């Protein structure tokens, strides 16, 4: 597992906050709604900013808002300094999107199949989709999302030592991706009572399904130097995700949550591509709480 200093983490978090501020400014100008999500929402509620040991930033948007952002944001003035890495776009086969900062590096411990993939510091942007009111159909949407996720990971270059996961990655190439994506997105279920974030890659169905009003209704909470939207039902949401979310994981059990092997806030990822090719996969677990 990569080791980082407190100074390195603070620089990384500062770059993430810059990206969030840019994202927020764009959404305000365009009238697009979003929420801080997962560990970022937890940080806002419990720490009024980043979880002190966290090194990522998550945003969630209902599908119509998400689609508008992907369509309209590239025309915004910040587009030269930042890069919108839209889902299923050229050089990015994944099922969610990222806003990255040009001229930086956030190198994960794998070699992308596509050498032109942007690997700057990023914030994650997850879509939130409609869930069928029929329980069986909802579970099928969840299963279909796993197939799409496996196919995307295989295309990106994900590696694993697990024989079962290797088999799943190979079989995923048989998935009719477009049809499965439409099904997961729930285009036929607009206006249902519940929504899901299966493309947020949560491992459990129960932690990925929420009442629609949790994503519709927002409030502003302090996060570092600004005020940003979170679910007005953040207590219920965070309890669903983390249980007793106000009690941090004991330090001895916490581990160090590190998403990237190399982070550089001042130099481009392109300077590290040859080094990246020499890295070996090394799986590890971590706790967000």
Buried (B, 14 or more C-beta within 10 A) or exposed (E): BBEBEEEBBEBBBBBBBBBBBBBBEBBEEBEBBBBBBBBBBBBBBBBEBBBEBBBBBBBBBBBEBBBBBBEBBBEBEBEEEBBBBBBBEEEBBBBBBBBBBBBBBBBBBBBBEEEEBBBBBBBBBBBBBBBBEEEEBBEBBBBBBBBBBBBBBBBBBBBBEEEEBEEBBEEBEEBEBEEBBEBBBBEEBEEBEBBBBBBBBBEEBEBBBBBBBBBBEBEEBEBBEEEBBBBBBBEBBBEBBBEEBEEBBEEEEBBBBBBBBBBBBEEBBEEBBEEBEEBEEEEEEEBBB
